[in-house]
């Protein structure tokens, strides 16, 4: 499940509105606490079991905040995407290397094909 969240700043407090659930809103002093509060309010308003929103995808959109906040959020999204891709590439590399080893190819050839040092 995925939820669209609108986040703004009010003084020293972050305020979040869950756009997909009318009446679902919360606040916190920092973004880590806000994430937890948003998941809790989703469970309460949607009448879900405790912990059900833990794995929900929350899509945050920052409004009426400095450009630096929006830029930081976009960079964070890019970093998460890169980390996910890096994990996928590592898994595919290991699987392919194992197939090539099983087929009898030399480690040096495999490492060259995969653009890796032979020791890896």
Residue pairs with C-beta under 8 A, 6 or more apart in sequence:
1 53
1 56
1 57
2 56
2 57
2 58
2 59
3 18
3 19
3 20
3 21
3 38
3 42
3 56
3 57
3 58
3 59
4 18
4 19
4 20
4 59
4 61
5 16
5 17
5 18
5 19
5 38
5 58
5 59
5 60
5 61
6 16
6 17
6 19
6 61
6 63
7 14
7 15
7 16
7 34
7 60
7 61
7 62
7 63
7 65
8 14
8 15
8 62
8 63
8 64
8 65
9 15
9 64
9 65
9 69
10 27
12 29
13 27
13 28
13 29
14 27
14 28
14 29
14 30
14 31
14 34
15 25
15 26
15 27
16 25
16 26
16 27
16 28
16 34
16 37
16 38
16 60
17 24
17 25
18 24
18 25
18 38
18 41
18 42
18 45
21 41
21 42
21 45
21 46
23 45
24 41
24 42
24 44
24 45
24 46
25 41
26 34
26 37
26 38
26 40
26 41
27 34
27 37
28 34
28 36
28 37
35 58
38 58
39 53
39 54
39 56
39 58
40 53
42 48
42 53
42 56
43 49
43 50
43 51
43 52
43 53
46 53
60 73
62 69
62 70
62 73
93 114
93 116
96 114
97 110
97 114
100 109
100 110
100 113
101 107
101 110
107 118
108 118
111 117
111 118
111 120
